[in-house]
Amino acid sequence: MLNSIVNFFTATFRAIGRGIGLGIAFMLRPFVWLGRWFAQRGILLKVLLGLILVGFLALYGYFFWNTQVWSGFDTNYADRYEHTSDTGLSNAKPSGGGIITGESETQDAETATQTCRKSMVVESTADLVDFNVNENAWISSMLLYKLGLFGLPWESTPFFDNKAAFQRGVHQAVRRTAIELVDTLGRVRGTSQIDKDLQSARGALQFDETTWYFSFSPFGPKTPTPSFYRSAIKDLHKFNDRLKKCEAVFDVRADNLLQFVDRIAKDIGATSAILRERSENYSSGWFDPRADDRFWFAYGQLYAYYGILTAARTDFADVIEERRLTALWDELEEQLRASLRIQPAIISNGAEDGWLMPSHLATLGFYVLRVRSNLVEVRLVLDR
């Protein structure tokens, strides 16, 4: 019995070793051919090609560094959006703007309670964009990421795509929040126009994720993706600065929180379906090249919503207290924190009942559904 187990593991690791060896040999074959061709060339051509090769290696070194180093990543980052003196009520007298509170959907802006302070939801959204494009390089629009591995997209390989997928997951949550800021939170429903700064930020955040400095379709130079996202940061900060001066509106009514929570629940519900589809229809374990980008996209989405929902708790503190949502919101934040503790070194998409290779997609999918369930509970209480 013991010999059978030993033989099984020996055969398994030999197969893995052979697979890795064949993969490395396949990737090195073009370089071996180029090396032989290079040795037969003249000195001037060798110098020119050598300089090109050095530049190429430097470019790949930069690409490798940016895809592997995650600057500013902190699973406790949401703590900064909890109640602080900076977000406390101001003594300034509102003049047509500020944080507007009140339970009645028909309550007029002039009779509602108004205070002047910045919005933590807006602050967290700006910080997440800054994290993606300033603290880190935006991977999806980098030239070498767009070129892939000898023309094969990085998403179809196990290499260099984890950070890009994580950033896109964060950005998905940011885009969803920007839409809600423009449509509901940043205006008094039915009595005010769309805020120009929030509208500008939303437009910039909707820009294509993969644009580099040049494109063949249409042909010509382009403004790269990170430049648009950086402009959104400025617009969000401008809105918050105006909000502190009572020159803008942030409407923290219960019905607005209900809609915000409902849209987030639907957003992560779509992500849970993506995880379920990959987990149910593929079971290649450690050898599923698409499992890692599915996992890190969902992880990035949860990472972003952890900060945004913690910020929403600060902005909607009165509503949460009046509707007795404190316990539910505590549970929601705890589930988000728990999901961020799942950080496997290698993503495995094995069978859900497998004992050798786990199913990390199913594990994360469980937490996604738990968070969604908590959001639905919050929505039901707000809808009473």
Disulfide bonds with the S-S distance in Angstrom:
Cys116-Cys246 1.25
